Amino acid sequence: MPVRLLALFAHPRDASLLTGGTLARYAGAGCEVIAVSATRGEAAPVLRGMAASDELGVIRTREFQAAGRILGVRDVVSLDYADGALASLDPELLEDLFTDLIRAVEPEVVVTFGRDGLNGDSDHRAVHAAASGAFFTARTLAGDGFSGPDKLYFALWPEPHAGRALRVLETGGVPTSAIPGVRGTIESAAGVSTIIDVRASLGRKLEAIRAHASQLDPAFDGIDPALLADLWGQEFFARGFPHPWITGVIERDLLAGRASGAPVERQAS
């Protein structure tokens, strides 16, 4: 049975920007990858004037589906929660839904936002909390042949990587307000436990990012591909479970060391 990887994010573009290379890498290696957006992204600005705001959720859902096909994602799931309003939901509602989703999909690995939601975005933070809680709840409810997910990862954009990305994008004329994380809270590199080499799948990541055309500034297309390859040839994660990781040693594979069925206590996210 193929290994399954579940990516839980808030908006249609999040998975491509933060983990597109990783999702493509593992999908290409035979993993079943499922990508979820809790909203349809209808509250985002329309950078290329492609649609009126009341149509944007439909447009962005189609873009998400197209990006998923490019990355090799098996299932692309768009939920109907209101963009910008996830933090106002009863926290148990989203956590319970994610728990049910994990139990239905039966992934070995779950990937989501870090504690700060990358840039402090309230939707991102709400998804982090719900996905983290659901991960541990699903383990306690394991049964019927599924022992619960083995590993939990938080996608990061750490310094000094984020600072370099900011400079390259600004030099290329891309408004950095359009790129999550570069103007908000940037995680310390000390929090990175895992770095995934995605150079072999970078072309698919960039193509997937471009599939989100309503959110892509035209200046992005003019950035030197070599600079983009240098910036996005690696993707960064903090391992949320099992924790802690070995200080000073970088993990290179999200699937390494899986220990299905091991006893677990809820750990700080």
C-alpha positions, 0 to 999 in steps of 0.5 A, a space after each residue: 500500500 502506498 505511503 500517504 502524505 496529507 498537506 493541510 493549509 488555509 488557502 489554495 496557493 499555500 501548498 504550492 508556495 510552501 511545499 510544492 517541491 516536496 509534494 511533487 517529489 514524494 508524489 513522483 516517488 509513488 506516495 499518495 499526496 492529498 492537499 487540503 485548503 480550508 477556504 476557497 481564498 475568496 478574500 484575496 486581492 486579484 493581482 491580474 484583474 482576472 475576476 470580480 471578487 464574488 467569482 474569485 473563490 471559484 477561480 482560485 479553486 480551479 487554480 488549486 486543482 490545476 496546481 495539484 495536477 501539476 504536482 501529482 497530487 492525488 486528491 485536491 480538497 477545497 473546504 467551504 470555510 470563509 476566507 479570513 474567518 477561520 480564527 472566529 470558528 469554534 476551535 473544536 469544529 475545525 480540529 474535529 473535521 481535520 481529525 475525521 479527515 486524517 482518519 479517513 485518509 490514513 496518512 503516515 505524514 501530515 504537513 501544515 503551518 508552523 505555530 506563527 502561521 508563517 506570517 502571523 496570518 490568523 487563518 494560518 494560525 487557526 489551521 496550525 492549531 487545528 491540524 496539530 490537535 487533530 494529528 494527536 487526536 487521530 493517534 489516540 483514536 487509532 484502530 481498525 488497522 490504522 495506528 494513526 499518523 507517524 510524523 507531523 511537520 510544520 512548513 517554515 520559511 526561515 532566515 536567512 533564506 527568507 531575507 534572500 528571497 525578499 531581496 530577490 523578489 524586490 529586485 525583480 519588481 515583485 511586490 512582496 506583499 503578495 508573497 506570504 511570510 516575507 513581510 511577517 514573522 519569519 521563523 529562526 533557522 534554529 527551528 529547522 529540523 528538516 530540509 528537503 532537496 526539491 531541485 529535481 521537482 522545482 520545475 513542477 513547483 514553479 509551474 504550480 505557482 504560476 497556475 495560481 494566476 489570479 494571485 501572481 504578479 506579472 513581474 514574477 515571470 521576469 525573475 531570473 530562473 537561476 535565482 528562483 532555483 537557488 531560492 526554492 531548491 530546498 524546502 524547510 520544516 520543523 518536525 512536530 512529532 516525533 520530537 525533539 529531533 537531534 540538535 545540529 543534525 538535519 533530517 533529509 526525508 519526511 518518511 525516514 524513521 517512521 514508527 507506526 503504532 508507537 505510544 504517544 503523548 500529546 506534545 507541544 506544537 
